[in-house]
Amino acid sequence: MLDFFRFFSKEDNKSKDIAKERLQLVLIHDRANVSPRFLDMVKGDIAKVISNYMEIDEKGFDIRLSRVGQEEDKYTSALIANIPIKRVKNMGKNNG
């Protein structure tokens, strides 16, 4: 029966970790003074520029703010982008 109780304590820890991560993201957004609408505008601009050079999968395109350690206990915000590329466009390549 001891294993049964450990199973639930692991689930509680996972829930706690997820809640902690969500709270950190909220704090990052607040500190950076960035709204979800602003992130959507940035995502659109990045997609527009990248699509000049590559065909991207917009369904899998994800942008978020994250906390990144700098030195010791100091952190900064970082823009993390996951941009699935379907193919690179053949622009400006020399064929000869």
N, C-alpha and C positions, 0 to 999 in steps of 0.2 A: 504493500500500500504506500510505502514511502515514495516510490517512483511516481505514483499517481499524483501526489502532492507536488513533487518537483516539476511535473509537466505543467501544472497551473502556475507555479511561480515563474517558470520560464516565459509563459504567455504574458503574465503581468509585467515582466521585465521588458518584453517586446513592445507592449502597449505603452509602457513608460518611456521607452526609447523613442518610439514614434511621436508621442506627445511632446517630448523634449525637442526633437528635431523640428517639428512644426512650430513650436514656440520660438526656436532660434531663427527660423525663416521669417516669422512675423517681425521679430526684433530687427533682423537685417533690413527688411523692407522699410521699417519705421526709421531706422538710423540713416538709411540711404535716401529717405524721403521719396520713395519710388512707389507709385501706384500700379496695380495690375494693368490699367489702361496704358500707362507709360511703357511697361514691358511689352505689351502688344504692339505699340507703335515701333519700338526698337526692333522687335521680331520682324515686323513687316518691312522695315528699312533694310535690315540685314538680308532677308530673303530676296528682296529686289536686287541688291548689289550682287549677291552670290549667284543669282539666277542668270546674270550676264555671262558667267563663266562655266556654270554647272547646272545640270538639271537635278533638282532636289526633290525629296519626298516630303511634302509639306505636312502630311499626316504625322510623321515621326519627328518633325521639327520641334524642338523644345528649348526654351530659354528660361533661365532662373537665376536668382541671386544666391550666392553661397558665401559662407564665412571661410576665410583663408588665413591661416596663421602666418605671421611675418617673423617675429622674433620674440622669444620667451612667451609672455602672456598677451602680446599685442595681436590684434586681428584686423583685417580689412575685408571689405566686400569685394566679391569677384563675380563677373557675369559669366555664367557657364552656358554654353550653347552645344546642343546635340543636333547636328544637321546631317541627316542621311543623304548621301549623294547617289543618285541613280546613274549619272554618267557625266563625264567632263566634256564640255563642248569643244569642238575643234576650231578655236579662234586663234588666229595669228601664228599657227604652226607652219613651218616651212616644209613643204612637201618635196623638196628637191635637193 
